[in-house]
Amino acid sequence: MLLTISTTTRPATDLGFLLHKHPDRVQEFEQSFGVARVFYPEATEERCTAALMVEVDPIRLVRSRGTSSPDFSLGQYVNDRPYAASSMLAVALADVFRTARAGQCKARPELAAGPIELEVTVPALPCRGGPELARQLFEPLGWQVEAHAVPLDDGFPEWGDSRYVRLVLRGPVRLADALNQLYVMFPVLDDAKHYWMASDEVEKLIRAGEGWLASHPERGRITRRYLGRRRSLTNTAFARLAELGDDVEEDLEPPIEEEATDPPPPGNTGPAAETIRPETVEPVDAADATDAADATEAVDVEPGRPARAPLNLLRREAVVEVLTEARARTVIDLGCGSGQLVGELLKNPEFARVTGVDVSARALAVAARRLKLDRMPDARMARLHLFQGALTYTDERFAGYDAAVLMEVVEHVDPPRLAALERVVFGTARPGLVVVTTPNSEYNVRYEFLTGMRHPDHRFEWTRAEFTAWAEGVCREYGYRVTYRPVGEVDPEVGPPTQMGVFGRG
């Protein structure tokens, strides 16, 4: 199986720095199922191409199968796995380009941080859904997609097309993003994996999908296919997507009936048949270890039980309710992220001025796209303001609002910097109302696969007592009073999943 990555961003040979693979050498990497090789068919200042070729050893693959795996006799040795891009190519890509996937490049940090002109070619990609599905999955990510069905036999066109496509992707994309997208999409399009899926598969998906999966219009289909439609894993992933970064606007769509019931395509042994012992599963780099997923706060996990609303939706509703009750006319969302709360506030004309602030320029760009600024009516545009700013530094633009919101923000601040945030928000900006939401760490025991904090960027997570102590200290220092509200279903033992403090002056 073969994958090529080309660039025309000059000097094109800098692709070698980004991939951490020298253009003058052929490098080999042993895999549990064969060997992966990286080489450069072309390397000039104008155009450079890196090729990843994976040679599958069918005997080694069969020997690594678990004893409980179905026996397909000759099909174990004669199949499309050596030739068609699949989860084996994804695993090899993850191993060979591990550092590039993380966006790390000491030699060319500025190049690794931004988009470059890329062309990705996959000659044979099994695609259950055909070329149209490939376009549906890649076009929302900014790619120009060429996907053509491969005929069963050029000499007999009446036989029709095979289930394989030739895929070419072009566009200005950050290389790390491109690699992570390919890592996820190969098994999604193939709708199969060659290895046994454990609970850490959710973490691989969330990690590789950071920054693009939660807002993808086909995120439900991607999640279900990547996780083999295993209910426990997909429920966890759906909840995690709804939790992370407040990036999911509504409940992830239910399974598509056609996908949920169709049998695997002919010749595809599927994830259940192609099972490898756990010790042969793709190794996890220590640097890749992140938090486990929140459990099932956003979805139903018991048959016959009504599905719950996503926790991020409940948070927004709770915040909007507080602001409405206080009759706030002007609101600033401090740490607005992708603009979910800003968009909700703009729907209500009672909020005459809505401002979103974030330290991340990328988050603001996502917010601008999500809010559809280029098509926003003038009347609504006049009420909106977005700007970049750091919440631990005094900024006169933060002042003059009836209310300020810190929704899932404080836990991302290093504890030594919390005092600076308190001074900026409560001491200098001093809005009449401040709404703060933050995770309740006591509730984390209700999340089945959670082994750390809820997000890898969280610097801490407070218990209810710790949040109360912090809030009361702020009130004493800056002359506010605080009341507390739960967000989400309250567990009688550990409380709500999210805790909210409503601060008022005087």
C-alpha positions as CSV (number, residue, x, y, z in Angstrom):
1,M,0.0,0.0,0.0
2,L,1.2,3.5,-0.9
3,L,0.7,7.1,0.3
4,T,2.5,10.1,-1.2
5,I,2.7,13.6,0.3
6,S,3.9,16.4,-1.9
7,T,4.5,20.1,-1.4
8,T,5.3,23.0,-3.7
9,T,5.9,25.5,-0.9
10,R,9.4,26.7,-1.5
11,P,11.9,25.5,-0.6
12,A,10.0,22.3,-1.0
13,T,12.8,20.1,0.4
14,D,11.9,21.5,3.8
15,L,9.3,18.8,3.8
16,G,12.1,16.6,5.0
17,F,12.5,18.7,8.1
18,L,8.7,18.6,8.8
19,L,8.5,14.9,8.5
20,H,11.9,14.3,10.2
21,K,12.9,12.0,7.3
22,H,15.9,12.9,5.2
23,P,15.2,13.0,1.4
24,D,18.5,11.3,0.6
25,R,17.8,8.2,2.6
26,V,15.4,5.3,2.4
27,Q,14.3,4.5,6.0
28,E,12.6,1.3,7.2
29,F,10.3,0.8,10.2
30,E,9.3,-2.6,11.4
31,Q,5.6,-3.1,12.1
32,S,3.7,-6.0,13.7
33,F,2.2,-6.8,10.3
34,G,5.2,-6.1,8.0
35,V,7.6,-3.2,7.2
36,A,7.0,0.5,6.4
37,R,9.5,2.4,4.2
38,V,9.8,6.1,3.6
39,F,11.6,7.5,0.5
40,Y,11.5,10.5,-1.7
41,P,10.7,10.0,-5.4
42,E,11.4,13.6,-6.0
43,A,13.2,16.3,-4.0
44,T,13.8,19.7,-5.6
45,E,13.4,23.3,-4.5
46,E,10.2,23.5,-6.5
47,R,8.5,20.2,-5.5
48,C,9.2,17.5,-3.0
49,T,7.4,14.2,-2.5
50,A,7.6,11.8,0.4
51,A,6.3,8.3,-0.1
52,L,5.2,5.9,2.6
53,M,5.1,2.3,1.4
54,V,3.8,-0.4,3.6
55,E,4.7,-4.0,2.8
56,V,2.4,-6.4,4.6
57,D,3.6,-9.9,5.5
58,P,0.4,-12.0,5.4
59,I,2.0,-14.9,7.3
60,R,3.1,-12.6,10.1
61,L,-0.4,-11.0,10.1
62,V,-2.1,-14.4,10.4
63,R,0.2,-15.6,13.2
64,S,-0.5,-12.5,15.2
65,R,-4.3,-13.2,15.2
66,G,-6.0,-14.2,18.4
67,T,-7.1,-17.9,18.8
68,S,-10.7,-16.8,19.0
69,S,-10.6,-15.0,15.6
70,P,-12.7,-16.5,12.9
71,D,-10.9,-18.7,10.4
72,F,-11.4,-17.7,6.8
73,S,-8.9,-20.2,5.5
74,L,-7.4,-18.9,2.3
75,G,-8.9,-15.5,2.8
76,Q,-6.4,-15.0,5.7
77,Y,-3.6,-15.1,3.2
78,V,-5.2,-13.8,0.0
79,N,-6.9,-10.5,0.5
80,D,-6.6,-6.8,-0.3
81,R,-4.7,-5.8,2.8
82,P,-1.2,-5.6,1.2
83,Y,-2.4,-3.3,-1.5
84,A,-5.3,-1.1,-0.2
85,A,-4.9,1.7,2.3
86,S,-6.4,0.6,5.6
87,S,-5.9,0.8,9.3
88,M,-2.5,-0.8,8.8
89,L,-1.4,2.2,6.7
90,A,-2.9,4.4,9.4
91,V,-0.9,2.7,12.2
92,A,2.3,2.8,10.1
93,L,1.7,6.5,9.4
94,A,1.2,7.2,13.2
95,D,4.4,5.3,14.0
96,V,6.6,6.7,11.2
97,F,5.5,10.3,11.4
98,R,4.8,10.5,15.2
99,T,6.7,13.7,15.8
100,A,5.3,15.4,12.6
101,R,1.7,14.5,13.8
102,A,2.4,16.4,17.0
103,G,3.4,19.5,14.9
104,Q,6.9,19.6,16.3
105,C,9.8,20.8,14.2
106,K,12.7,22.5,15.9
107,A,14.5,23.2,12.6
108,R,11.4,24.9,11.0
109,P,9.0,25.8,13.8
110,E,7.2,28.5,11.8
111,L,6.7,26.2,8.9
112,A,5.2,23.5,11.1
113,A,2.9,26.0,12.7
114,G,1.1,27.1,9.6
115,P,-0.5,25.7,6.4
116,I,1.6,24.8,3.4
117,E,0.5,23.7,-0.1
118,L,0.0,19.9,0.1
119,E,-1.0,17.2,-2.3
120,V,-1.8,13.8,-0.9
121,T,-2.3,10.8,-3.2
122,V,-3.6,7.4,-2.2
123,P,-3.8,5.1,-5.3
124,A,-6.1,2.4,-3.8
125,L,-8.3,3.2,-0.9
126,P,-11.2,0.9,0.1
127,C,-14.2,3.2,0.5
128,R,-17.5,1.9,1.7
129,G,-19.7,4.8,0.3
130,G,-17.7,5.4,-2.8
131,P,-16.1,8.7,-4.0
132,E,-19.0,10.7,-2.7
133,L,-18.3,9.7,0.9
134,A,-14.6,10.6,0.4
135,R,-15.7,14.1,-0.7
136,Q,-18.1,14.4,2.2
137,L,-15.4,13.6,4.7
138,F,-12.5,15.6,3.3
139,E,-14.0,18.7,1.8
140,P,-15.2,20.2,5.1
141,L,-11.6,20.1,6.2
142,G,-10.5,22.5,3.4
143,W,-9.3,20.0,0.9
144,Q,-9.9,20.0,-2.8
145,V,-10.9,16.4,-3.4
146,E,-10.4,14.2,-6.4
147,A,-12.0,10.8,-5.8
148,H,-12.5,8.4,-8.6
149,A,-13.9,4.8,-8.4
150,V,-11.4,2.2,-9.6
151,P,-13.1,-0.2,-12.1
152,L,-13.2,-3.9,-11.4
153,D,-11.4,-4.5,-14.7
154,D,-10.5,-1.9,-17.4
155,G,-11.0,-4.6,-20.0
156,F,-14.6,-5.3,-18.9
157,P,-16.3,-1.9,-18.1
158,E,-19.7,-3.6,-17.9
159,W,-18.5,-5.2,-14.7
160,G,-18.8,-1.8,-13.0
161,D,-16.7,-0.2,-10.3
162,S,-14.9,-1.8,-7.4
163,R,-15.2,-0.6,-3.8
164,Y,-11.9,1.2,-4.1
165,V,-11.2,4.8,-5.0
166,R,-8.1,6.7,-6.1
167,L,-7.9,9.7,-3.8
168,V,-6.0,13.0,-4.4
169,L,-6.3,15.8,-1.8
170,R,-4.9,19.3,-2.5
171,G,-4.9,22.4,-0.5
172,P,-3.1,24.7,2.0
173,V,-3.2,22.6,5.2
174,R,-1.0,22.3,8.2
175,L,1.0,19.1,7.8
176,A,0.3,17.9,11.3
177,D,-3.4,18.4,10.7
178,A,-3.2,16.5,7.4
179,L,-1.5,13.5,9.0
180,N,-4.0,13.3,11.8
181,Q,-6.9,13.5,9.4
182,L,-5.5,10.7,7.3
183,Y,-4.9,8.6,10.4
184,V,-8.5,8.9,11.3
185,M,-10.1,8.7,7.9
186,F,-8.3,5.6,6.5
187,P,-10.1,3.1,8.8
188,V,-13.3,5.3,8.6
189,L,-13.5,5.0,4.8
190,D,-12.5,1.3,4.9
191,D,-15.0,0.8,7.8
192,A,-12.7,-1.8,9.3
193,K,-9.7,-2.2,11.6
194,H,-7.1,-4.9,11.7
195,Y,-6.6,-4.8,15.4
196,W,-8.5,-5.3,18.6
197,M,-10.1,-2.0,19.9
198,A,-9.7,-1.2,23.6
199,S,-11.0,1.8,25.5
200,D,-7.9,3.8,24.6
201,E,-9.2,3.9,21.1
202,V,-11.5,6.8,22.1
203,E,-8.5,8.7,23.2
204,K,-6.7,8.1,19.9
205,L,-9.8,9.5,18.1
206,I,-10.2,12.6,20.4
207,R,-6.4,13.3,20.2
208,A,-6.1,13.0,16.4
209,G,-9.4,14.9,15.9
210,E,-8.5,17.8,18.0
211,G,-9.4,21.1,16.3
212,W,-11.5,19.6,13.5
213,L,-13.6,16.5,14.5
214,A,-16.1,18.2,16.9
215,S,-17.2,20.7,14.3
216,H,-17.2,18.3,11.3
217,P,-20.7,17.9,9.8
218,E,-20.1,14.1,9.6
219,R,-18.6,13.7,13.0
220,G,-21.2,11.1,14.0
221,R,-20.5,8.9,11.1
222,I,-16.7,9.3,11.6
223,T,-16.9,8.4,15.3
224,R,-19.1,5.4,14.8
225,R,-17.0,3.9,12.0
226,Y,-13.7,4.7,13.7
227,L,-14.9,2.9,16.8
228,G,-16.4,-0.1,15.0
229,R,-19.9,1.0,16.1
230,R,-19.2,-0.4,19.5
231,R,-21.8,1.2,21.7
232,S,-19.8,1.7,24.8
233,L,-16.9,3.3,22.9
234,T,-19.1,5.5,20.7
235,N,-21.2,6.7,23.6
236,T,-18.1,7.7,25.5
237,A,-16.7,9.5,22.4
238,F,-19.9,11.4,21.8
239,A,-19.9,12.6,25.4
240,R,-16.3,13.6,25.1
241,L,-16.9,15.5,21.9
242,A,-19.7,17.4,23.6
243,E,-17.5,18.1,26.6
244,L,-14.2,19.2,25.0
245,G,-13.9,22.8,24.3
246,D,-17.7,23.3,24.2
247,D,-17.4,22.6,20.5
248,V,-20.6,20.6,19.8
249,E,-23.7,22.6,19.1
250,E,-26.3,19.9,19.4
251,D,-26.6,16.2,20.2
252,L,-24.5,14.1,17.9
253,E,-26.9,12.6,15.4
254,P,-28.1,9.0,16.0
255,P,-26.7,6.2,13.9
256,I,-27.7,6.2,10.3
257,E,-30.0,3.3,9.9
258,E,-28.3,2.1,6.7
259,E,-24.9,2.1,8.3
260,A,-26.1,0.5,11.5
261,T,-27.6,-2.5,9.7
262,D,-25.6,-3.1,6.5
263,P,-23.3,-6.1,6.6
264,P,-19.6,-5.6,5.8
265,P,-18.9,-5.4,2.0
266,P,-17.8,-8.6,0.2
267,G,-14.1,-9.4,0.8
268,N,-14.0,-7.2,3.9
269,T,-13.3,-9.3,7.0
270,G,-14.2,-6.4,9.2
271,P,-13.0,-5.5,12.7
272,A,-14.5,-8.5,14.4
273,A,-12.8,-10.9,12.0
274,E,-9.4,-9.2,11.8
275,T,-8.6,-9.3,15.5
276,I,-5.0,-9.1,16.7
277,R,-3.9,-9.9,20.3
278,P,-3.9,-6.9,22.5
279,E,-0.1,-7.0,22.7
280,T,0.1,-6.3,19.0
281,V,-2.1,-3.2,19.1
282,E,-0.5,0.0,18.0
283,P,1.8,1.2,20.9
284,V,0.9,4.4,22.6
285,D,3.8,6.9,23.0
286,A,4.2,8.3,26.5
287,A,3.9,11.7,25.0
288,D,0.5,10.8,23.5
289,A,-1.0,9.8,26.8
290,T,-3.9,12.2,27.7
291,D,-7.0,12.2,29.8
292,A,-9.7,9.5,29.5
293,A,-13.1,10.3,28.1
294,D,-16.0,11.6,30.1
295,A,-18.6,8.9,30.4
296,T,-22.1,9.2,29.2
297,E,-23.4,12.6,30.4
298,A,-24.4,13.6,26.9
299,V,-26.0,10.3,25.6
300,D,-28.2,7.5,26.7
301,V,-26.5,4.4,27.8
302,E,-29.4,2.4,29.1
303,P,-32.1,0.9,26.8
304,G,-35.4,2.7,27.2
305,R,-33.9,5.6,29.1
306,P,-34.4,9.1,27.5
307,A,-31.2,10.6,26.1
308,R,-29.8,13.4,28.1
309,A,-28.8,16.7,26.6
310,P,-25.1,17.3,26.1
311,L,-23.4,18.9,29.1
312,N,-22.0,21.7,27.0
313,L,-25.6,22.6,26.0
314,L,-26.8,22.5,29.6
315,R,-24.0,24.9,30.5
316,R,-24.9,27.4,27.8
317,E,-28.6,27.2,28.8
318,A,-27.7,27.8,32.4
319,V,-25.5,30.7,31.7
320,V,-28.1,32.3,29.3
321,E,-30.7,31.9,32.0
322,V,-28.6,33.7,34.6
323,L,-27.9,36.6,32.2
324,T,-31.5,36.8,31.2
325,E,-32.7,36.9,34.9
326,A,-30.2,39.6,35.6
327,R,-31.4,41.6,32.6
328,A,-27.9,42.1,31.4
329,R,-27.8,44.1,28.2
330,T,-24.1,43.9,27.4
331,V,-22.1,40.7,27.9
332,I,-18.4,39.8,27.4
333,D,-17.5,36.1,27.0
334,L,-14.0,35.8,28.4
335,G,-12.4,32.8,26.8
336,C,-15.1,32.4,24.1
337,G,-13.4,29.5,22.2
338,S,-15.3,28.7,19.1
339,G,-18.1,31.1,19.8
340,Q,-20.9,28.8,21.0
341,L,-22.1,31.0,23.8
342,V,-21.6,34.2,21.7
343,G,-23.8,32.7,19.0
344,E,-26.5,31.8,21.5
345,L,-26.5,35.3,22.9
346,L,-26.8,36.9,19.5
347,K,-30.0,35.0,18.9
348,N,-31.7,37.1,21.6
349,P,-32.0,40.8,20.6
350,E,-32.3,41.7,24.3
351,F,-28.5,41.4,24.5
352,A,-27.6,44.7,22.8
353,R,-23.8,44.1,22.8
354,V,-22.1,40.7,22.8
355,T,-18.3,40.4,22.8
356,G,-16.1,37.4,22.5
357,V,-12.5,37.3,23.7
358,D,-9.9,34.6,23.4
359,V,-6.2,34.3,23.7
360,S,-6.1,32.0,20.6
361,A,-6.3,33.6,17.2
362,R,-7.1,30.2,15.8
363,A,-10.1,29.9,18.1
364,L,-11.4,33.3,17.0
365,A,-11.0,32.3,13.4
366,V,-13.1,29.2,14.1
367,A,-15.7,31.4,15.9
368,A,-15.9,33.7,12.9
369,R,-16.6,30.8,10.6
370,R,-19.1,29.3,12.9
371,L,-20.9,32.5,13.4
372,K,-20.9,33.1,9.6
373,L,-19.6,36.6,9.8
374,D,-19.4,36.9,6.0
375,R,-23.2,36.3,5.8
376,M,-24.3,37.8,9.1
377,P,-27.1,40.4,8.9
378,D,-26.0,44.0,9.5
379,A,-28.3,44.4,12.5
380,R,-26.7,41.4,14.3
381,M,-23.2,42.3,13.2
382,A,-23.6,45.7,14.8
383,R,-24.1,43.9,18.2
384,L,-21.1,41.7,17.9
385,H,-17.4,42.3,18.7
386,L,-14.6,39.7,18.7
387,F,-11.0,40.4,19.7
388,Q,-7.9,38.6,20.9
389,G,-6.8,39.2,24.5
390,A,-5.2,37.5,27.5
391,L,-7.3,37.3,30.7
392,T,-4.3,37.6,33.0
393,Y,-3.3,41.1,31.7
394,T,-5.2,44.3,32.3
395,D,-7.1,45.3,29.2
396,E,-9.4,48.4,29.1
397,R,-11.5,46.6,26.5
398,F,-12.7,44.2,29.1
399,A,-14.5,47.0,31.0
400,G,-17.9,48.6,30.6
401,Y,-20.1,45.5,30.4
402,D,-23.1,44.5,32.5
403,A,-21.9,40.9,32.8
404,A,-18.8,38.8,32.1
405,V,-18.7,35.0,31.6
406,L,-15.9,32.6,32.4
407,M,-17.4,29.4,31.1
408,E,-15.0,26.5,31.6
409,V,-12.0,28.8,31.6
410,V,-10.5,29.1,35.1
411,E,-9.3,25.5,35.1
412,H,-7.1,26.2,32.1
413,V,-5.1,28.8,34.0
414,D,-2.0,27.9,35.9
415,P,-2.7,28.2,39.6
416,P,0.0,30.9,40.2
417,R,-1.7,33.0,37.5
418,L,-5.2,32.8,39.0
419,A,-4.6,35.8,41.1
420,A,-3.8,37.9,38.0
421,L,-7.1,36.7,36.4
422,E,-9.0,37.6,39.5
423,R,-7.5,41.1,39.6
424,V,-8.2,41.7,35.8
425,V,-11.8,40.5,35.9
426,F,-13.0,41.3,39.4
427,G,-10.7,44.1,40.3
428,T,-10.2,46.1,37.1
429,A,-13.0,45.3,34.6
430,R,-15.5,45.0,37.5
431,P,-18.7,44.1,35.7
432,G,-21.9,44.0,37.8
433,L,-22.3,40.3,37.2
434,V,-19.7,37.5,36.7
435,V,-20.7,34.0,35.8
436,V,-18.1,31.2,36.3
437,T,-18.5,27.6,35.5
438,T,-15.9,24.9,36.1
439,P,-15.9,21.1,36.3
440,N,-16.8,19.4,39.6
441,S,-13.9,17.0,40.1
442,E,-15.9,14.9,42.5
443,Y,-18.2,13.9,39.6
444,N,-15.3,12.4,37.6
445,V,-15.8,9.0,39.3
446,R,-19.0,8.7,37.3
447,Y,-17.0,8.7,34.0
448,E,-16.1,5.1,33.2
449,F,-12.9,5.5,31.3
450,L,-11.6,8.7,32.9
451,T,-8.1,8.2,34.4
452,G,-7.0,11.8,34.8
453,M,-8.6,15.2,34.4
454,R,-11.3,15.8,31.8
455,H,-9.1,17.6,29.4
456,P,-5.3,17.5,28.9
457,D,-5.1,21.3,29.1
458,H,-6.8,21.5,32.5
459,R,-4.3,22.7,35.1
460,F,-6.6,21.6,38.0
461,E,-10.2,20.6,38.7
462,W,-11.9,21.7,41.9
463,T,-14.1,19.8,44.3
464,R,-17.2,21.7,45.4
465,A,-15.5,22.7,48.6
466,E,-12.4,24.0,46.8
467,F,-14.6,26.0,44.4
468,T,-16.5,27.5,47.3
469,A,-13.3,28.5,49.0
470,W,-11.9,30.1,45.9
471,A,-15.2,32.0,45.2
472,E,-15.5,33.3,48.8
473,G,-11.9,34.5,48.7
474,V,-12.6,36.5,45.5
475,C,-15.7,38.0,47.2
476,R,-13.7,39.1,50.2
477,E,-11.0,40.6,48.1
478,Y,-13.1,42.5,45.5
479,G,-16.4,43.2,47.2
480,Y,-18.6,40.7,45.4
481,R,-21.2,38.2,46.8
482,V,-21.7,34.7,45.3
483,T,-24.5,32.2,44.9
484,Y,-24.1,28.7,43.5
485,R,-26.0,26.7,41.0
486,P,-25.6,23.1,39.7
487,V,-25.3,22.4,36.0
488,G,-26.4,19.0,34.8
489,E,-28.1,16.2,36.7
490,V,-27.1,16.3,40.4
491,D,-25.8,13.0,41.7
492,P,-26.8,12.5,45.4
493,E,-23.3,11.4,46.3
494,V,-20.9,13.5,44.2
495,G,-23.0,16.5,43.1
496,P,-23.4,17.9,39.5
497,P,-20.9,17.4,36.7
498,T,-20.4,21.2,36.4
499,Q,-20.6,23.8,39.2
500,M,-21.5,27.5,38.6
501,G,-20.8,30.5,40.7
502,V,-22.8,33.7,40.1
503,F,-21.0,36.8,41.4
504,G,-22.7,40.1,42.0
505,R,-21.3,43.4,43.3
506,G,-22.2,44.8,46.6
